[in-house]
Every structure is written in C-alpha cells, then in structure tokens.
Amino acid sequence: MYLCEMDPNFTRWMEETFALAQAARGTTLPNPAVGCIVLDRTGKPLAKASTSPGGRPHAERAALEKAGARARGGYLFATLEPCVAFPGKKSPPCAAAIILSGVETVVVGSRDPNPLVGGKGIHAMRKAGIKVVELSLEDRIPDFYAGFGHFLTTHRPRVTLKAALSADHMATAKSGTRTAITGQEAKRFTHELRAASDLVLVGGATARIDDPQLTVRDAPGRSPRRAVLWPRTGLSASLKLFQGPSCMAIGCGPRPADLPASAQWLEVPGDGDHASIAGLLDQLGEQGFHDVLVETGPRLAKAFLDSKLWDRFCLIRSPTTLGGGVAFELPGLPETAQRQSALGLDTASLFLRPEMLP
Ligand SMILES: NC(=O)c1ccc[n+]([C@@H]2O[C@H](COP(=O)([O-])OP(=O)(O)OC[C@H]3O[C@@H](n4cnc5c(N)ncnc54)[C@H](OP(=O)(O)O)[C@@H]3O)[C@@H](O)[C@H]2O)c1
C-alpha cells in the first residue's frame, strides 16, 4: 500500500502519532513531548516512539533506531518539526538522522516554535530531497506546542485559568462551602483541560473546602502533576491531594512543619503571607513546566487577573441562578470570548489576555 498525500491514511497515522505525544505529556520536561511513527515504503508500520522520560532520546531517533534499514524509502510521521543543531543544544539533531535513514517522505504536525529551529528542520530535509508534508490536524498539534513556545520566549509556563460561574456570577452559594455549579459534560471538559496540562494548581481554600483529587478520570489522557498554594492556616494531611503521586505545595516561606512528608515544597518569593504570582511563575518556569491549569476560586482568580500574568481564561457558565453566595470579580477580562462551546446546559467561553488578542 503506497500512501499519497491525499490518502486518509495520512491523517489516521498522524492522529496515532499525536496520541503518542499526548500520552508522553509532562514526562519529558523541559523538552516537549513528541510522537513519531515510521512506516516502510509500502505503508507498513515499522516503529512507534515518543520522547523518552526526561526529554532524551528524541522520538525520531528512537523510532529510526527501531526501524533500522527498512526505513529506507519509507515514511516518517512526527508531531513536531525535527530539530537541527544550534548553539547549546544537547542532543544530536534529528533532521540529520532522518536524512541519513533514507526515509522518502516526512509528515510534520507542527513547526518548532523555537525561533532557533522553526522552519530549519523542514528546510534541511527538503534540501536533501525528502518530501515534507505539513499536517496540523486543524491546528490541534500546533496548539499542543503553544505552551512550549510560550515557555521558550518568557521562561514561564502558559497559564490557563478555569472557573465555573452560576448565572448570577457566583462561585459558591455560601462562603466556606462547595456548590456543584455545572453538569457532567463540564466535568469531562475540565478533565480534558487537565490532561492537556503539565501541572494543575489550586488555592489552599479550594483544597480545604472542595478536597479535589485533581486527576484525569473522565477523559482520555494522563493526570498532570498537582499543586496547591499553601494557605496561612495550613492543610490537613488527610486531603485527597496528599494521597497518590506526590503533590507540590507552594508558598513564600520555609517548608511548613505540618506538610505531609510525601509532598514536595516549592519556596517562591512573596510578601510573607502569600506567594507573588510573578515569583510563582518564574519558579514554575525554572521547574520546566510549559502549561499550567489553575482551577481557581474567586480570590486566586482576582490575584491572577490583577497581576496580568495569565494567558487564557476558560469560564464555564451555568444557566442556574444561586441567588447569593461568593461572587467572582473578574477585573480586566475582555468583553468578548475568543471561542464558545455548549457543554450540555452549560457554556464554555475561552478568553485571551487582551495583549494576546490577534
Ligand atoms: N466555581 C468554581 O469554579 C470554583 C473553583 C474553585 C473553588 N471554588 C470555591 O471557591 C471557594 C474558595 O475560593 P477562594 O477564592 O477563597 O480561594 P482559592 O481560589 O482557593 O484561593 C485562595 C487560597 O489560596 C491561598 N493563596 C496562596 N497564595 C495566594 C495568592 N498569591 N493569592 C491568593 N491566594 C493565595 C490563600 O491563602 P490564605 O487562606 O492564607 O489567604 C487561600 O487559601 C470555595 O468555596 C470553593 O468551593 C469555586
């Protein structure tokens, strides 16, 4: 079976390659997670690989190694443009390995957002006579790497805030309690947002009152790292966040004595009571995170909005009126959403920080 560019198999193989990258998200930091599949000249799969834990070896190298000489004349699918050499680069360039392998067609999901590499891998392969096809799956693959691009240019992660609001803008019906505001489809959507993040963060009050697990259960994909902004009152070791894989607690002083031993402590600059948002993002960038989801209550939402250090805000609005409670104040949120979608009876709206609007 010979594959031509218009063949629906191209899309099917790229979907499969993308699934490999998605499954590796968060395990390869600070490198991006990449998927790669190599087919022989008849379109038969020879090797599948993703970026190894810790970021090396790259997916293309691992797949080509498995495929061996049978890759000659075949196809290579990669979610991210294969890399080229640049000053300070630690791993050998993948574009050169692909050229040596004799692969005839390379299908790329996204150009590399790294300005030192973007376009150069594709150019080098075309110059060597390889046919290069770009297949972005309706921009889903470039979007997967947008947090990496943001990290490369700002040294901070891309921040997505997420909150659910009643029709009268409430976060909860009564202070100090949790109110379920949105429905099952919104829950699934939230789990998809988690699976598309490297780290999910909540404020201490939310951890105490809602006791969330912050894992991915109702959507495909892996669970991200979990983190909590430490509150002045401390938190109970019995919270769900402190069960299972290690949670990161973040605050602006030394490690609290009551923090469970299994949890990691990240000290960030602050005013003595609260972490500064800028300091927090610098430290998360230092840790190599590309995409952070903040499942926020009203106070943390205001702190992020006031700092202007957020990138996307996903608001899920319910048609239900609570008639009182604690309201979200959302200073500086643009009036118009970039995108809207129905989630059962609820509506999800995606807002971009005004400076990021096209
Ligand atoms: N509708 C929704 O989408 C949604 C989502 C999450 C939570 N909730 C609800 O919202 C309520 C909790 O929200 P909240 O606004 O009180 O709390 P929050 O979102 O959990 O954020 C504030 C908490 O984070 C701590 N914190 C640490 N650093 C901070 C910083 N730089 N800026 C702000 N806070 C910082 C605060 O510590 P201190 O305590 O020391 O001040 C406080 O415990 C609960 O009722 C929960 O059920 C609703």
The ligand as an SDF file (V2000), in Angstrom:
LIG
                    3D

 48 52  0  0  0  0  0  0  0  0999 V2000
  -16.7900   27.8500   40.9500 N   0  0  0  0  0  0  0  0  0  0  0  0
  -15.5530   27.4530   40.7680 C   0  0  0  0  0  0  0  0  0  0  0  0
  -15.0690   27.2530   39.6470 O   0  0  0  0  0  0  0  0  0  0  0  0
  -14.6880   27.2430   41.9650 C   0  0  0  0  0  0  0  0  0  0  0  0
  -13.3710   26.7710   41.8010 C   0  0  0  0  0  0  0  0  0  0  0  0
  -12.5710   26.6200   42.9270 C   0  0  0  0  0  0  0  0  0  0  0  0
  -13.1090   26.9310   44.1600 C   0  0  0  0  0  0  0  0  0  0  0  0
  -14.3910   27.3460   44.2690 N   0  0  0  0  0  0  0  0  0  0  0  0
  -14.9510   27.7210   45.5670 C   0  0  0  0  0  0  0  0  0  0  0  0
  -14.3010   28.9270   45.9370 O   0  0  0  0  0  0  0  0  0  0  0  0
  -14.0770   28.9360   47.3420 C   0  0  0  0  0  0  0  0  0  0  0  0
  -12.5940   29.0850   47.5990 C   0  0  0  0  0  0  0  0  0  0  0  0
  -12.1260   30.1420   46.8150 O   0  0  0  0  0  0  0  0  0  0  0  0
  -11.1710   31.2870   47.3560 P   0  0  0  0  0  0  0  0  0  0  0  0
  -11.2480   32.3880   46.4200 O   0  0  0  0  0  0  0  0  0  0  0  0
  -11.4630   31.5300   48.8160 O   0  0  0  0  0  0  0  0  0  0  0  0
   -9.8080   30.5450   47.3880 O   0  0  0  0  0  0  0  0  0  0  0  0
   -8.7810   29.9430   46.3770 P   0  0  0  0  0  0  0  0  0  0  0  0
   -9.1170   30.0590   44.9550 O   0  0  0  0  0  0  0  0  0  0  0  0
   -8.5420   28.5860   46.9110 O   0  0  0  0  0  0  0  0  0  0  0  0
   -7.5170   30.8950   46.5870 O   0  0  0  0  0  0  0  0  0  0  0  0
   -7.1850   31.4730   47.7990 C   0  0  0  0  0  0  0  0  0  0  0  0
   -6.3950   30.4710   48.6500 C   0  0  0  0  0  0  0  0  0  0  0  0
   -5.0580   30.3750   48.1520 O   0  0  0  0  0  0  0  0  0  0  0  0
   -4.1260   30.8350   49.1270 C   0  0  0  0  0  0  0  0  0  0  0  0
   -3.1170   31.6740   48.4410 N   0  0  0  0  0  0  0  0  0  0  0  0
   -1.7800   31.4670   48.4610 C   0  0  0  0  0  0  0  0  0  0  0  0
   -1.1480   32.3590   47.7070 N   0  0  0  0  0  0  0  0  0  0  0  0
   -2.0800   33.1590   47.1980 C   0  0  0  0  0  0  0  0  0  0  0  0
   -2.0350   34.3060   46.3530 C   0  0  0  0  0  0  0  0  0  0  0  0
   -0.8860   34.7970   45.8780 N   0  0  0  0  0  0  0  0  0  0  0  0
   -3.1810   34.9240   46.0380 N   0  0  0  0  0  0  0  0  0  0  0  0
   -4.3730   34.4570   46.5040 C   0  0  0  0  0  0  0  0  0  0  0  0
   -4.4770   33.3770   47.3240 N   0  0  0  0  0  0  0  0  0  0  0  0
   -3.3470   32.7490   47.6520 C   0  0  0  0  0  0  0  0  0  0  0  0
   -4.9440   31.6510   50.1040 C   0  0  0  0  0  0  0  0  0  0  0  0
   -4.2820   31.6050   51.3580 O   0  0  0  0  0  0  0  0  0  0  0  0
   -4.8790   32.2920   52.6910 P   0  0  0  0  0  0  0  0  0  0  0  0
   -6.0260   31.4050   53.0750 O   0  0  0  0  0  0  0  0  0  0  0  0
   -3.7440   32.2650   53.6170 O   0  0  0  0  0  0  0  0  0  0  0  0
   -5.3310   33.6740   52.2920 O   0  0  0  0  0  0  0  0  0  0  0  0
   -6.2730   30.9100   50.0810 C   0  0  0  0  0  0  0  0  0  0  0  0
   -6.2540   29.7760   50.9110 O   0  0  0  0  0  0  0  0  0  0  0  0
  -14.6230   27.6330   47.8650 C   0  0  0  0  0  0  0  0  0  0  0  0
  -15.9380   27.8600   48.3570 O   0  0  0  0  0  0  0  0  0  0  0  0
  -14.6770   26.7360   46.6600 C   0  0  0  0  0  0  0  0  0  0  0  0
  -15.7190   25.7870   46.7690 O   0  0  0  0  0  0  0  0  0  0  0  0
  -15.1860   27.5330   43.2090 C   0  0  0  0  0  0  0  0  0  0  0  0
  1  2  1  0
  2  3  2  0
  2  4  1  0
  4  5  1  0
  4 48  2  0
  5  6  2  0
  6  7  1  0
  7  8  2  0
  8  9  1  0
  8 48  1  0
  9 10  1  0
  9 46  1  0
 10 11  1  0
 11 12  1  0
 11 44  1  0
 12 13  1  0
 13 14  1  0
 14 15  2  0
 14 16  1  0
 14 17  1  0
 17 18  1  0
 18 19  2  0
 18 20  1  0
 18 21  1  0
 21 22  1  0
 22 23  1  0
 23 24  1  0
 23 42  1  0
 24 25  1  0
 25 26  1  0
 25 36  1  0
 26 27  1  0
 26 35  1  0
 27 28  2  0
 28 29  1  0
 29 30  1  0
 29 35  2  0
 30 31  1  0
 30 32  2  0
 32 33  1  0
 33 34  2  0
 34 35  1  0
 36 37  1  0
 36 42  1  0
 37 38  1  0
 38 39  2  0
 38 40  1  0
 38 41  1  0
 42 43  1  0
 44 45  1  0
 44 46  1  0
 46 47  1  0
M  CHG  2   8   1  16  -1
M  END
$$$$
